[in-house]
């Protein structure tokens, strides 16, 4: 998250699994996709505003377990969206959704942080390689070759 000044504080209204409704004072409603933080003894819990519920409440999604939360707990508006570190220092590292390292290494020295919700770069700006990634699955390599350097997702199931 950004280090902007906090723009408001609210209180938890309801908790239903990872969905948390938060009440804010009038005029301090955070915008959609804004990061909220709940300070806990075992580490801060980050939430993201997903919906406005009237003029003074939001519905947020927790980025971790909501165990131990209770109604009326304080919620802090961070003043910005959830961000993650970017740059050469992050290559080969593993991070959770909030940008915290989960590979048991110290946080990277990356100075740049980007919001998790951003516009995609123009297709013309993407680098294209002429080399094909060999998956080892002959049918897949023949019918749907995958260029190296691209993103791909394979989903399968029995039957």
Secondary structure by P-SEA (a helix, b strand, c coil): cccccccbbbbbccccccbbbbbbcccccccccbbbbbbcccbbbbbbbcccccccbbbbbbcccccccccccbbbcccccbbbbbcccccccccccccccccccccccccbbbbccccccccccbbbbccccccccccccccccccccbbbbbbbbcc
